[in-house]
Protein backbone atom coordinates (compact mmCIF):
# COMPACT_ATOMS: atom_id res chain seq x y z
CA UNK A 1 0.00 0.00 0.00
CA UNK A 2 1.37 3.39 -0.99
CA UNK A 3 -1.25 5.71 0.47
CA UNK A 4 -4.29 5.68 2.67
CA UNK A 5 -6.56 8.30 4.21
CA UNK A 6 -7.87 8.60 7.72
CA UNK A 7 -10.78 10.83 8.70
CA UNK A 8 -10.50 12.56 12.06
CA UNK A 9 -12.98 14.58 14.08
CA UNK A 10 -10.83 17.54 15.12
CA UNK A 11 -7.52 19.28 14.38
CA UNK A 12 -6.15 17.84 17.66
CA UNK A 13 -7.11 14.32 16.59
CA UNK A 14 -5.47 14.95 13.21
CA UNK A 15 -2.20 16.07 14.85
CA UNK A 16 -2.30 13.05 17.17
CA UNK A 17 -2.90 10.64 14.24
CA UNK A 18 -0.03 12.18 12.24
CA UNK A 19 2.35 11.83 15.21
CA UNK A 20 1.35 8.19 15.88
CA UNK A 21 1.70 7.19 12.20
CA UNK A 22 5.09 8.89 11.84
CA UNK A 23 6.34 7.18 15.03
CA UNK A 24 4.99 3.74 14.07
CA UNK A 25 7.88 2.71 11.85
CA UNK A 26 10.77 4.05 9.82
CA UNK A 27 9.64 5.20 6.36
CA UNK A 28 6.12 6.15 7.31
CA UNK A 29 5.30 9.77 6.62
CA UNK A 30 1.85 11.23 7.34
CA UNK A 31 0.58 14.48 5.86
CA UNK A 32 -2.56 16.55 6.22
CA UNK A 33 -4.76 16.33 3.14
CA UNK A 34 -4.76 20.13 2.82
CA UNK A 35 -0.94 20.14 2.67
CA UNK A 36 -0.97 17.53 -0.08
CA UNK A 37 -3.68 19.38 -2.01
CA UNK A 38 -1.72 22.65 -1.87
CA UNK A 39 1.51 20.99 -2.97
CA UNK A 40 0.02 18.98 -5.81
CA UNK A 41 -2.18 21.78 -7.08
CA UNK A 42 0.77 24.10 -7.79
CA UNK A 43 1.40 22.19 -11.00
CA UNK A 44 -2.19 22.73 -12.03
CA UNK A 45 -1.92 26.43 -11.16
CA UNK A 46 1.10 26.77 -13.45
CA UNK A 47 -0.68 24.91 -16.25
CA UNK A 48 -3.78 27.06 -15.73
CA UNK A 49 -1.71 30.26 -15.99
CA UNK A 50 -0.03 28.90 -19.12
CA UNK A 51 -3.42 28.16 -20.69
CA UNK A 52 -4.66 31.63 -19.74
CA UNK A 53 -1.59 33.20 -21.40
CA UNK A 54 -2.16 31.16 -24.56
CA UNK A 55 -5.81 32.25 -24.54
CA UNK A 56 -4.90 35.93 -24.23
CA UNK A 57 -2.34 35.68 -27.03
CA UNK A 58 -4.89 33.90 -29.22
CA UNK A 59 -7.54 36.54 -28.55
CA UNK A 60 -5.15 39.40 -29.31
CA UNK A 61 -3.98 37.70 -32.52
CA UNK A 62 -7.55 37.01 -33.60
CA UNK A 63 -8.53 40.62 -32.90
CA UNK A 64 -5.71 41.87 -35.12
CA UNK A 65 -6.68 39.36 -37.81
CA UNK A 66 -10.33 40.43 -37.56
CA UNK A 67 -9.38 44.09 -37.89
CA UNK A 68 -7.28 43.34 -40.98
CA UNK A 69 -10.11 41.34 -42.56
CA UNK A 70 -12.59 44.12 -41.85
CA UNK A 71 -10.24 46.74 -43.32
CA UNK A 72 -9.83 44.64 -46.48
CA UNK A 73 -13.56 43.98 -46.71
CA UNK A 74 -14.38 47.67 -46.35
CA UNK A 75 -11.65 48.66 -48.82
CA UNK A 76 -13.21 46.35 -51.40
CA UNK A 77 -16.44 48.30 -51.05
CA UNK A 78 -14.92 51.76 -51.21
CA UNK A 79 -16.59 52.52 -54.56
CA UNK A 80 -19.96 51.47 -53.15
CA UNK A 81 -19.43 53.67 -50.11
CA UNK A 82 -18.33 56.56 -52.34
CA UNK A 83 -21.50 56.18 -54.42
CA UNK A 84 -23.66 56.07 -51.28
CA UNK A 85 -21.94 59.17 -49.88
CA UNK A 86 -22.39 61.05 -53.18
CA UNK A 87 -26.09 60.13 -53.16
CA UNK A 88 -26.40 61.83 -49.80
CA UNK A 89 -26.31 58.89 -47.42
CA UNK A 90 -24.71 60.09 -44.21
CA UNK A 91 -21.37 58.88 -42.90
CA UNK A 92 -23.18 57.83 -39.75
CA UNK A 93 -25.49 55.50 -41.71
CA UNK A 94 -22.53 53.97 -43.56
CA UNK A 95 -20.68 53.39 -40.29
CA UNK A 96 -23.79 51.87 -38.72
CA UNK A 97 -24.27 49.45 -41.61
CA UNK A 98 -20.64 48.31 -41.51
CA UNK A 99 -20.76 47.85 -37.73
CA UNK A 100 -24.01 45.89 -38.06
CA UNK A 101 -22.41 43.64 -40.66
CA UNK A 102 -19.36 43.17 -38.44
CA UNK A 103 -21.59 42.25 -35.49
CA UNK A 104 -23.46 39.70 -37.64
CA UNK A 105 -20.17 38.17 -38.75
CA UNK A 106 -18.98 38.06 -35.12
CA UNK A 107 -22.17 36.29 -34.02
CA UNK A 108 -21.92 33.77 -36.85
CA UNK A 109 -18.22 33.25 -36.12
CA UNK A 110 -19.00 32.77 -32.43
CA UNK A 111 -21.59 30.11 -33.20
CA UNK A 112 -19.14 28.26 -35.43
CA UNK A 113 -16.38 28.68 -32.82
CA UNK A 114 -18.55 27.28 -30.04
CA UNK A 115 -19.43 24.30 -32.23
CA UNK A 116 -15.80 23.66 -33.16
CA UNK A 117 -14.75 24.04 -29.51
CA UNK A 118 -17.41 21.60 -28.30
CA UNK A 119 -16.47 19.08 -30.99
CA UNK A 120 -12.73 19.42 -30.23
CA UNK A 121 -13.44 19.01 -26.51
CA UNK A 122 -15.49 15.86 -27.15
CA UNK A 123 -12.74 14.40 -29.35
CA UNK A 124 -10.03 15.18 -26.78
CA UNK A 125 -12.10 13.58 -24.01
CA UNK A 126 -12.90 10.50 -26.06
CA UNK A 127 -9.26 9.98 -27.02
CA UNK A 128 -7.69 10.49 -23.59
CA UNK A 129 -10.42 8.63 -21.73
CA UNK A 130 -9.66 5.64 -23.96
CA UNK A 131 -5.89 6.02 -23.59
CA UNK A 132 -5.98 6.30 -19.79
CA UNK A 133 -9.10 4.15 -19.29
CA UNK A 134 -10.75 6.73 -17.06
CA UNK A 135 -14.07 8.55 -16.94
CA UNK A 136 -12.27 11.85 -16.16
CA UNK A 137 -12.93 14.72 -18.54
CA UNK A 138 -9.74 16.27 -19.89
CA UNK A 139 -11.43 19.15 -21.66
CA UNK A 140 -14.59 21.00 -20.75
CA UNK A 141 -16.56 23.78 -22.39
CA UNK A 142 -18.51 25.63 -19.71
CA UNK A 143 -21.18 28.26 -20.04
CA UNK A 144 -18.82 30.85 -18.56
CA UNK A 145 -16.20 30.11 -21.20
CA UNK A 146 -18.78 30.30 -23.99
CA UNK A 147 -20.20 33.59 -22.68
CA UNK A 148 -16.73 35.12 -22.39
CA UNK A 149 -15.76 33.99 -25.89
CA UNK A 150 -18.99 35.24 -27.47
CA UNK A 151 -18.81 38.57 -25.62
CA UNK A 152 -15.20 39.09 -26.67
CA UNK A 153 -15.97 38.11 -30.23
CA UNK A 154 -18.90 40.48 -30.44
CA UNK A 155 -17.02 43.37 -28.81
CA UNK A 156 -13.92 42.88 -30.96
CA UNK A 157 -16.03 42.48 -34.11
CA UNK A 158 -17.92 45.70 -33.45
CA UNK A 159 -14.73 47.63 -32.67
CA UNK A 160 -13.01 46.28 -35.79
CA UNK A 161 -16.02 47.18 -37.95
CA UNK A 162 -16.24 50.65 -36.42
CA UNK A 163 -12.51 51.33 -36.95
CA UNK A 164 -12.65 50.12 -40.55
CA UNK A 165 -15.81 52.12 -41.32
CA UNK A 166 -14.50 55.31 -39.69
CA UNK A 167 -11.34 55.05 -41.75
CA UNK A 168 -13.39 54.73 -44.91
CA UNK A 169 -15.93 57.50 -44.29
CA UNK A 170 -13.23 60.01 -43.37
CA UNK A 171 -11.91 59.76 -46.92
CA UNK A 172 -13.63 62.16 -49.34
CA UNK A 173 -16.04 60.33 -51.72
CA UNK A 174 -14.23 61.43 -54.89
CA UNK A 175 -10.93 60.19 -53.47
CA UNK A 176 -12.56 56.79 -52.96
CA UNK A 177 -13.30 56.74 -56.71
CA UNK A 178 -9.64 57.44 -57.35
CA UNK A 179 -10.08 61.04 -58.48
C-alpha positions, 0 to 999 in steps of 0.5 A, spaced: 500 500 500 502 506 498 497 511 500 491 511 505 486 516 508 484 517 515 478 521 517 478 525 524 474 529 528 478 535 530 484 538 528 487 535 535 485 528 533 489 529 526 495 532 529 495 526 534 494 521 528 499 524 524 504 523 530 502 516 531 503 514 524 510 517 523 512 514 530 509 507 528 515 505 523 521 508 519 519 510 512 512 512 514 510 519 513 503 522 514 501 528 511 494 533 512 490 532 506 490 540 505 498 540 505 498 535 499 492 538 495 496 545 496 503 541 494 500 537 488 495 543 485 501 548 484 502 544 478 495 545 475 496 552 477 502 553 473 498 549 467 492 554 468 496 560 468 499 557 461 493 556 458 490 563 460 496 566 457 495 562 450 488 564 450 490 571 451 495 571 445 490 567 441 484 573 442 489 578 441 492 575 434 484 574 432 482 581 434 488 583 429 486 578 424 479 580 424 481 588 424 485 586 418 479 582 414 474 588 416 479 593 413 480 589 407 472 587 406 471 595 407 476 597 402 473 592 397 467 596 397 470 603 397 466 605 390 460 602 393 461 607 399 463 613 395 456 612 391 452 612 397 456 618 400 455 622 393 447 620 393 447 623 400 447 617 405 450 620 411 457 617 414 453 615 420 449 611 416 454 607 412 458 606 419 452 603 422 451 598 416 458 596 416 458 595 424 451 591 423 455 587 418 461 586 423 456 584 429 453 579 424 459 576 422 462 576 429 455 572 431 456 567 426 463 566 427 462 565 435 456 560 433 461 556 429 467 557 434 462 554 439 461 548 435 468 547 433 470 548 440 465 543 443 467 538 438 474 538 439 473 538 446 469 531 445 474 528 441 479 530 446 475 527 451 474 521 447 481 519 445 484 520 452 479 517 456 480 511 452 488 512 452 488 512 460 481 508 461 478 513 465 471 517 466 475 523 467 474 529 462 480 532 460 477 538 456 470 542 458 466 547 455 462 551 460 457 556 459 462 561 462 467 560 457 462 560 452 459 567 454 466 570 455 468 567 448 462 570 445 462 577 448 469 578 446 468 576 439 462 580 439 465 586 442 472 585 438 467 584 431 464 591 433 470 595 434 473 592 428 467 594 424 467 601 427 474 602 426 474 600 418 468 604 417 471 610 420 477 610 416 473 609 410 468 615 411 473 620 413 476 619 406 472 624 401 467 620 396 471 622 390 478 620 393 474 613 394 473 613 386 480 614 385 479 622 383 
